[in-house]
Amino acid sequence: MTGAPFVALIALLHSQSSTIEEVPNDAQQETYSAPESSGSAEGSSEGIGFRALLEVGPLSFPSGTRGGEQDLFGYAYPSLGVDGGEDFAFMLGAPLRFRLLDNAPKQKDQDYGAWLRREDWDERSDYGQVVRLLRIGDESGRFGLRVQPFLEESLGRGYLVNRYDNQLNANYHPAGGTLSFTAGPARVQLLASDVLAARIFSGELLLDIGRIVSDSEGNFDRYLVRASAAHDVGEAGGVTPEATVASVGAEFAMYKGERLRSWALVAGGARLNEGAQDVGALLGVAFEGNFKGTQISVTAQGRRQGGGFRFGYFGAGYELARFSAVGLSEEPQSDQRVPQDFSGYLELSIARGDGPDSTEVVASGAVEYSAFGRADGDLSLSFSSPGGTSRGIARVVVTGLGDKPRYSVAAEFRQRVLPAMYVWGSGATVHFPQPDGTLVPGVSVGAGVGVDFARR
């Protein structure tokens, strides 16, 4: 997804499976899990699995400059993956755009070999996009390492990093990384938004107080304390001001059953940069349940925040907000000061599906409304037909509604037509940061065919 605010929801549908999820990185979005090839051994978790894929097609993509026209590209995405089961997966891929029609302003002479789009490979971070997935261990277990593009990444409860997408900048294509490990009652999670450059670094320490003070399993995972911090160095994908935030929170399990769990939440947070040492606090509840094959998660929070601090500071639209907090030509988020006021936050996720032989649907959304009249939202929907024959996905991110709104929209659909061949079509809005810090919007549209092969 070199430039679209899209999330790999298909991968979430299979988060409990060891099967590699293919995530092509075309010019619209990098969020689609290609339909399962008939050559794959579905449901098998034994042995080593291999997968190869090639997508090709025409692509209309903006020049990326103010007043620039649409160019025509030939798009190719080859990838190769190895699936070692629950504890290991590795996938390489190279999203390639070859400029065929160069409308004004002329850019072909700056491209590599006068063909390959230079902006896709002109900084060290862009080479991170070759690693589509590296997974070692299990993030829910004692140790887990994961490297891949971030499409909807949260750290803990999302007090600092929430639904973050590092692919929104159309000229910046990093791979992010997470590392987690557990030791006794403590769990540590570390996050880097760009494994090859100085960008966002975040970490969280989670302590299970019940395990510290009691030997009774009834008290385990019931009383939790979180401490987290995040810092954006701002030196890749364009240079922007630094930002540092931190938070401390506590959770109390109000009910823990086989099908339903509920939590009471309390947290405080602060911006730590000079001249922006603002604070905030929240109270909330969270519910997680599984009802007849439908997984539901709901979080509702009341927040007091403002100035230079807000919860979920590194959110879905941050890679654009770091240049223009709202709209297209405003001050960056690090310099923005909003009124100290109350806000309400609601996040809902619903996932339904009983495996590859059933229809699978994931709907997810988060909305925050501030009392001074601003709303921000992030909504996404995906589906997969039985056997993965048809798959579709769409996402809408709205920033600054009621102020100077900015919209990011993307949609994609894939349909298998032969056992090892499918067709795809997609469209999305894209945004290009300019040297003066403003954003230039555009629209990208593409279609084509893909072939894949899988064996275990």
N, C-alpha and C positions, 0 to 999 in steps of 0.2 A: 504494500500500500504506500507507494511513494507519493503521498500528498493527500490522502483522504482520511477522514476521521472514522475509521472503521474498526470493528472488533471481531476477533476470531471466536465467534460464539459456537460455531460448529465444533471447535476443539473442546469447548466446555461440555458439550453433550457427551463426549467420550473421555472425560477427564479421569475416569476410573479404569480405562483400558490402556494396554501397553502398545496398542497400534499407533504407528506414526500418523499424525494428521498433516496432510500436505497443505501448505499455506503459500500459494503463489504470490509474487510481489509485482503485480502488474501496475500500470500507471494509475489505476483508479483505486485499488485497494489490495490489501495483502492479507485478506481475511477469510479466504475461502478454502475449505478443505475439499479437495477434488473428490468427485464420486469414487467409490470403491471400485477398483478394477475387478472384472470377473475372474482374473487370475490370482486374486488374493485369497489367502486362507482365512476367511472371516471366522472370528471367534477363537482362533488358535492363539495361544500364548506361549507355545513351546518352540525352542530353537531360535535361530536368527532369521529375521525377515529382511527382504530387500525390496526397494521400490524405486522405479524410475518414471519420470514424467516430462513431457514437453508440451508447452502451450505456445501457439503462434496466432497472430492475427493483426489486422490494421488497428491503429490507435490515433485518435485526434487529441492532441495535447497542446496547451497554450504555450506561447513563447516565454511567458513568465516575466515580461517587462511591461511597464506601464504603456498602454496603447498598443501592445503587441497583438499579433493575429494568431490564429490557430495553425499549428504545423501538423503534418501527417507523418506518423512513425510506423515502421514495421516492428512489432513487438515479439520477442521470443523469450521464453522462460524454461530452461532446462533445469532439472533437479534430480538428485540421487539421495536416497535415504537408507539407513540401516536401523532396524528395530531389534534391540537386544532384550526385550521384555520389559518388566516393570521398572528395572533399575538403570536402563540405558537406552538412549535413542540419539541418533545423529543424522542430520540432514543438511546437504549443501544445495545451493541454488544460485543462479545468476540472472537476475532480471535485466534484460537488455532492450534498449530502445534505439532503433536506427532511424535517423532523420531522413525521410524520403522527400518530403515537400517542405521547403524552407520559405515561409512567408515572412514579411517584414516584422521585426528587424531581422536581418540575415545573421544566422548563428552557425551555419554549417561549417564555416572555415575554422571555428574554434572547437568543433567536435573532434573526438579522437578518430583519426583517419578520415575526417570529414564525413563521418557516419554516426558513430556511437555518441549519444548525448553526453556532453562533458559534465554537466551539472550533477549527473547521477554518480560520478566517480571522481570528483575533483577535490575531495578532502578525505583524510584518513578514516573518519567515521563511516564514510560510504562503503568501505570495504567490509564493514561488519555485516552488511546485508547478505553477504555470501553464506553466512551461517544462519540457516533458516531455523535450526533447532539443535541444541545440545542439551541433553538431559542425563544427569548422573544421580542416582539415588532417588529417594522419594521425599518430596517437600513436606508431606504430612508425617514423615517418620523422623528418625534421628538425624539424618543428613540428606540434603538435597541441593543440587546445583542445576541451574537452568539458564541457558543463553538463547535468546530469540528476539525478534521484534516485539515490542510491547504494544498491545492494542487495547487492553482494558485492564491495566495493572493497578492493584491496590496493595498497600502495606498495612497489615493488621486490619483494624476497623476503618481504615481510610481517613484518619484524622488529618494526615498530612499529604499522603499520596493516595489519590482516590480515582479509580477508573481512568488512569493516565494512559495516554497514547503518544508514543514517541515518533510516530510516522506522519504527523500532520503537516510538517514543513515539506513542501513539494521538492525541495533540493537537498534534503537531509535525511539519510537513511541508516540510522545506527541500529546496532543490536544491543539490547539491554540484557542485564544479568541479575539473577537473584541467587543468594546463598542462605540456607537455613540449617540450623542444627539445634539439637535438644540435649541438655545435660541436667538430669534430675528434674527439679521444679522450674528450671529456666529454659526459655526458648529464645533464640536470637535469629532475626531475619535481617539480611543486608540486601540493599538494592542499588544498582548503578544503571542509570538510564542509557548510558553509552559506555560500552566496555573498552573503547579505544580512545576516548577523549575525556576532558575534564568538564563534565556536565553535572547532572543531579546525582548526589550520593545520599542515601538514606539508610537508617537502621532503627530497629525496634527491639527492645528487651521486654519479654513477657514473663511474668512471675506468677506461678500458681501458688497462692498463699495457703490453700488447703493442703497441698502436698508438703509445705514447709512446717506447718504447725500440727498436722494430724497424720496418723497412719490409717485412718478410715477412708476406704475408697468412696464412701458417700460424700466426702468433702473434696474429692479431687475434681479439678476442672469446674469449680463452682465460684471461687473467689479469685479474681484475676486483677493484676496491676500491669499497666503498659507504660513504658517510657520510650519516646521516639524523637528523632531529630532528622532534619533533611536540609541539605545545602545545595544550591545551584551555583556552580562556578561560572557558567554562562560563556564558555569559550569554545563551543562547537555548534555547527549549524547556524552560524551568525553569532556575533558578540553582543551580549546583553548584560545589564547590571546583575550583580550577585543577589541572592536571596537566601536567608536562613530562617527556618522555623523549627519549633519544638513543641512537644505536647506531653502531658502526663494524664493517664486515665485509669479508671477502675470499673470493673464489671461484677455484677452479682447475679448468679443464676436464680431466677425466681421459680422456674419450673424446669425439670429435666425428665423427660419421658422417652419412650422408644420412638414416638412419632413427632413429638413436639418439644422444643426447648425455647425458653424465653429468658431474656436478660434485661437487667436495668443498667443503664450506662451513665457515667459521669466523667467529664474530662475538662481539662483546661489547656490552653495553648498560648503561644506568644511568638511574635516576630522579633528576631534578635539583631537585626541590622541597625546600625547607627542612624538615628533620625526616624526610625520606624519601629520603636520598641512598644508595639501595641499588644494587647492581650485579649483573650476570649475564653468563653466557657460554654458548656453544653450539658443538657440533660436529655436522656432518650431511653427508648426501649427497642429491643430487637427480638424478632421471632424467626425460628427456623423449623420447618416441618416437612414431613413426607406423608402424603395422603394418597393412597391408591396409585402409586407410581408418579405422582406429581410432586416435585420438590418446590417449596415456596420459602422465600426469605423476604422479610420486611423489616426495615429500620426506619424509625421516626425520631426526629431530634428537634429540640428547641435550642436555638443558639443565640448567644450574645457575642458579637464580634464587630470589627470595623477597623478603620484606619488602614494600616498596612497588613493586617492579619485577617485571614479567614480560614476556617477548617476546609480540608481538601484543597489546600493551596495549589498543589501540583495535581490538577484535575484533567478532565477529558480534553479541554481546549487549551491547555497551558502552552504547548509548543507554538501557538499563534499569539496567545495572550502575553508571552514574554516580550513580544514586539509591540503589540497594541492590545491593551487590556480589554477593551471593547471596540467595536467598529473596526475600521481599517487604518486609521491614521491618528490614533490617540496615544497617550503616554503608555509606556510598558507597565505590566502588572506590578513590577517591583517598585515603581514610583507612584502608583495609584493610591490614593487615600479615599476611602468611602466612609460615609457617616457611621458613627458608633450606634448600632441599632440591633434589634432582634430579627431573627430569621427562622423560618421553619424549613426543615429538610426531610424529604421522604424518598426512600429507595426501595424498589420492589423488583424481585426476580422470580420468574416462574419457569420451570423446566419440566417438560413432560416427554416421556419416551421409554420404551421397554427394550431397547436394543436395536440393532440394525434392521430387524424385520418389522419394525413398527414406525409410524410417523413420529418424528422427533421435533419438538418445538421449544425454543428458548426465547422468552421475552424479558427484557431488562430495562429499567429506567430509573433515573434519579432526577429530582427536581428540588431546587432551593428557591424560596421567595423571601426577599428581604423587605422589611417594613418601610424602607425608604423608596420602594417602588421598582426594584430590579429583580428579575427572575433569570435563572440559568437552568438548562435542562439537557439531558442526555438520554435518548431513547433508542433502543435497538431491538430487532426482531429477526429470527432466523428459523428456517425449517428444513427438514430433510425427509423425503418420502421413504417408504420401506425399501431397503437395499441401497439407499443413496442415489436412486435413479434421477431424481430431481432435487435440487437444492437452491435455496435463495436466502439472501441476507440483506438487511437494510439498516442504516443508522442515521440519526439526526442529532446534531449537537447545536444547541442554541446558547449563545453567550451574550449577556447584557440586554435581555429583553426588557423594554421599558426605559432604556438609556440609549445606547447606540448599538443595536443588535448586530450580531454576526452569526451567519448560518453556515453550517457544514453538513452536507447531505451526500449520501452514497448508497448505491444499491447494486446488487449483482445476482445473476441467476445462471445456473448450469443445468444442462439436461444431457443425460447419457443417451447416445443414439446407436452405439454398437458396444459389444462387450469391453473393448479397450479404447473407445473413443467417445468424446462428449463435445458439446458446443457450449460456448459461454458468451455472455454479454454483460456489460456493466457501464455505469456512468456515475460521476461524482463531481462535486465542487472541489476545487483546489485553490490554495493560497500560496503566494510567493513573497517572502520577505525581501524588501528592497534595501539598498545601502543606507537610505535615510531612516530605516526602521519602520516604514509603512508597509502595508500588505496590498498586493495586487491579486484580486480574485479571478478565477476562470472556471471553465467547465471541461472535463475530460470524458470522452466516450470511446469505448472499444468493444470489439467482438472478435470471435475466432473459434478455433478448434483446439482440442487437447487430446493427447494420447497418453496412456499410462500402463504400467506393468508392475505387478506385485507378486512376489513369491516368498514363501516361508519354508 
